[in-house]
């Protein structure tokens, strides 16, 4: 039972990771500090594609599967087992990867536009406060008794 739970938890974490890879940049529109985590996830995804690094979640899932007496994932890994041919036809893998890349690029572009607007607004608000004084404070040399 415990091994099966480990395997299934790793599978769920893998799906969440891939979902965050595709859509995490949009979360950064609301929570800007998460852009760094998304950058790390995207970097891992690119490295995984470029040099075929095996994902630690796949290793954990395989360990849980073996412990539960099940067959491990195929050598081609998580995506080949759960996604390719299931969520999209195998012949459209490049198109699916391009779609994910377009989602990431669009989310980062939107993040940059929103950040620039937020910074511009903050600068103009700071510039507007620069020339103002707190209530009740008079400039030096003005007021009664001083000439």
DRENDO-1510 file (C-alpha; in Angstrom, 1 decimal, always signed):
<recs>
REC; n; res; u; v; w
REC; 1; UNK; +0.0; +0.0; +0.0 .
REC; 2; UNK; +2.8; +2.5; +0.9 .
REC; 3; UNK; +4.8; +1.8; -2.2 .
REC; 4; UNK; +1.7; +2.3; -4.4 .
REC; 5; UNK; +1.0; +5.6; -2.6 .
REC; 6; UNK; +4.6; +6.8; -3.3 .
REC; 7; UNK; +4.2; +5.8; -7.0 .
REC; 8; UNK; +0.9; +7.6; -7.4 .
REC; 9; UNK; +2.1; +10.6; -5.5 .
REC; 10; UNK; +5.1; +10.9; -7.8 .
REC; 11; UNK; +2.8; +10.6; -10.8 .
REC; 12; UNK; +0.5; +13.4; -9.5 .
REC; 13; UNK; +3.6; +15.6; -8.7 .
REC; 14; UNK; +4.8; +15.0; -12.2 .
REC; 15; UNK; +1.5; +16.1; -13.8 .
REC; 16; UNK; +1.5; +19.2; -11.5 .
REC; 17; UNK; +5.1; +19.9; -12.5 .
REC; 18; UNK; +4.2; +19.8; -16.2 .
REC; 19; UNK; +1.1; +21.9; -15.6 .
REC; 20; UNK; +3.3; +24.5; -13.9 .
REC; 21; UNK; +5.8; +24.3; -16.7 .
REC; 22; UNK; +3.1; +25.2; -19.2 .
REC; 23; UNK; +1.1; +27.7; -17.1 .
REC; 24; UNK; +3.3; +28.9; -14.3 .
REC; 25; UNK; +4.3; +32.1; -16.0 .
REC; 26; UNK; +0.6; +33.2; -15.9 .
REC; 27; UNK; +0.6; +32.7; -12.1 .
REC; 28; UNK; +3.6; +35.2; -11.9 .
REC; 29; UNK; +1.2; +37.9; -13.3 .
REC; 30; UNK; -0.5; +37.7; -9.9 .
REC; 31; UNK; +2.5; +36.6; -7.8 .
REC; 32; UNK; +5.5; +38.2; -9.4 .
REC; 33; UNK; +8.1; +36.5; -7.2 .
REC; 34; UNK; +7.1; +33.1; -8.6 .
REC; 35; UNK; +8.7; +34.0; -11.9 .
REC; 36; UNK; +12.0; +32.7; -10.6 .
REC; 37; UNK; +10.5; +29.3; -9.7 .
REC; 38; UNK; +9.0; +29.2; -13.1 .
REC; 39; UNK; +12.3; +30.0; -14.8 .
REC; 40; UNK; +13.9; +27.1; -12.9 .
REC; 41; UNK; +11.1; +24.7; -14.0 .
REC; 42; UNK; +11.4; +25.8; -17.6 .
REC; 43; UNK; +15.2; +25.5; -17.5 .
REC; 44; UNK; +14.8; +21.9; -16.1 .
REC; 45; UNK; +12.3; +21.1; -18.9 .
REC; 46; UNK; +14.7; +22.5; -21.6 .
REC; 47; UNK; +17.6; +20.5; -20.2 .
REC; 48; UNK; +15.6; +17.4; -20.0 .
REC; 49; UNK; +14.6; +17.8; -23.7 .
REC; 50; UNK; +18.1; +18.8; -24.8 .
REC; 51; UNK; +20.2; +16.2; -23.1 .
REC; 52; UNK; +17.6; +13.6; -22.0 .
REC; 53; UNK; +18.2; +13.8; -18.3 .
REC; 54; UNK; +16.0; +11.4; -16.3 .
REC; 55; UNK; +13.6; +13.2; -14.0 .
REC; 56; UNK; +13.9; +12.4; -10.3 .
REC; 57; UNK; +10.1; +12.1; -10.1 .
REC; 58; UNK; +10.3; +9.2; -12.7 .
REC; 59; UNK; +12.9; +7.5; -10.5 .
REC; 60; UNK; +10.7; +7.9; -7.4 .
REC; 61; UNK; +7.6; +6.6; -9.3 .
REC; 62; UNK; +9.6; +3.6; -10.6 .
REC; 63; UNK; +10.8; +2.8; -7.1 .
REC; 64; UNK; +7.3; +2.9; -5.8 .
REC; 65; UNK; +6.0; +0.8; -8.7 .
REC; 66; UNK; +8.7; -1.9; -8.1 .
REC; 67; UNK; +8.0; -1.9; -4.4 .
REC; 68; UNK; +4.3; -2.4; -5.1 .
REC; 69; UNK; +5.0; -5.3; -7.5 .
REC; 70; UNK; +4.1; -3.3; -10.6 .
REC; 71; UNK; +6.1; -2.9; -13.8 .
REC; 72; UNK; +8.2; +0.3; -13.9 .
REC; 73; UNK; +7.6; +3.0; -16.5 .
REC; 74; UNK; +9.0; +2.3; -19.9 .
REC; 75; UNK; +12.6; +3.4; -20.5 .
REC; 76; UNK; +11.3; +6.4; -22.5 .
REC; 77; UNK; +9.8; +7.7; -19.3 .
REC; 78; UNK; +6.8; +9.5; -17.9 .
REC; 79; UNK; +5.7; +11.6; -20.9 .
REC; 80; UNK; +5.8; +8.6; -23.3 .
REC; 81; UNK; +3.7; +6.5; -20.9 .
REC; 82; UNK; +1.1; +9.0; -19.7 .
REC; 83; UNK; +1.0; +11.8; -22.3 .
REC; 84; UNK; +2.2; +11.0; -25.8 .
REC; 85; UNK; -0.5; +9.2; -27.6 .
REC; 86; UNK; -3.0; +10.0; -24.9 .
REC; 87; UNK; -3.3; +13.8; -24.7 .
REC; 88; UNK; -2.0; +14.3; -28.3 .
REC; 89; UNK; -1.2; +11.9; -31.2 .
REC; 90; UNK; +2.4; +10.8; -31.3 .
REC; 91; UNK; +3.1; +12.4; -34.6 .
REC; 92; UNK; +2.2; +15.8; -33.2 .
REC; 93; UNK; +4.8; +15.8; -30.4 .
REC; 94; UNK; +6.8; +18.7; -31.9 .
REC; 95; UNK; +3.6; +20.7; -32.3 .
REC; 96; UNK; +2.7; +20.0; -28.6 .
REC; 97; UNK; +6.2; +21.1; -27.5 .
REC; 98; UNK; +5.9; +24.2; -29.6 .
REC; 99; UNK; +2.5; +25.0; -28.1 .
REC; 100; UNK; +4.0; +24.7; -24.6 .
REC; 101; UNK; +6.9; +27.0; -25.6 .
REC; 102; UNK; +4.3; +29.5; -27.0 .
REC; 103; UNK; +2.4; +29.4; -23.7 .
REC; 104; UNK; +5.6; +30.0; -21.8 .
REC; 105; UNK; +6.7; +32.9; -24.1 .
REC; 106; UNK; +3.2; +34.5; -24.0 .
REC; 107; UNK; +3.2; +34.3; -20.2 .
REC; 108; UNK; +6.6; +35.8; -19.9 .
REC; 109; UNK; +5.8; +38.5; -22.4 .
REC; 110; UNK; +2.7; +39.4; -20.4 .
REC; 111; UNK; +4.6; +39.3; -17.2 .
REC; 112; UNK; +7.2; +41.8; -18.6 .
REC; 113; UNK; +4.4; +44.1; -19.9 .
REC; 114; UNK; +2.6; +44.1; -16.5 .
REC; 115; UNK; +5.9; +44.6; -14.6 .
REC; 116; UNK; +6.8; +47.5; -16.8 .
REC; 117; UNK; +3.4; +49.1; -16.2 .
REC; 118; UNK; +3.6; +48.5; -12.5 .
REC; 119; UNK; +7.1; +50.1; -12.3 .
REC; 120; UNK; +6.0; +53.0; -14.3 .
REC; 121; UNK; +3.0; +53.6; -12.0 .
REC; 122; UNK; +5.2; +53.3; -8.9 .
REC; 123; UNK; +7.6; +55.8; -10.4 .
REC; 124; UNK; +4.9; +58.3; -11.2 .
REC; 125; UNK; +3.4; +57.9; -7.8 .
REC; 126; UNK; +6.8; +58.5; -6.2 .
REC; 127; UNK; +7.4; +61.6; -8.4 .
REC; 128; UNK; +4.0; +62.9; -7.4 .
REC; 129; UNK; +4.8; +62.6; -3.7 .
REC; 130; UNK; +8.2; +64.2; -4.1 .
REC; 131; UNK; +6.8; +67.7; -4.4 .
REC; 132; UNK; +4.3; +67.4; -1.6 .
REC; 133; UNK; +4.6; +68.0; +2.1 .
REC; 134; UNK; +2.9; +66.3; +5.0 .
REC; 135; UNK; -0.2; +68.1; +6.3 .
REC; 136; UNK; +0.6; +70.9; +8.7 .
REC; 137; UNK; +4.2; +71.4; +7.7 .
REC; 138; UNK; +5.2; +74.8; +6.4 .
REC; 139; UNK; +8.3; +75.6; +4.4 .
REC; 140; UNK; +11.1; +77.3; +6.3 .
REC; 141; UNK; +10.8; +81.0; +6.3 .
REC; 142; UNK; +7.1; +81.2; +5.9 .
REC; 143; UNK; +4.6; +81.7; +8.6 .
REC; 144; UNK; +4.0; +84.2; +11.4 .
REC; 145; UNK; +6.8; +85.9; +13.2 .
REC; 146; UNK; +9.4; +85.3; +10.5 .
REC; 147; UNK; +10.5; +87.9; +8.1 .
</recs>
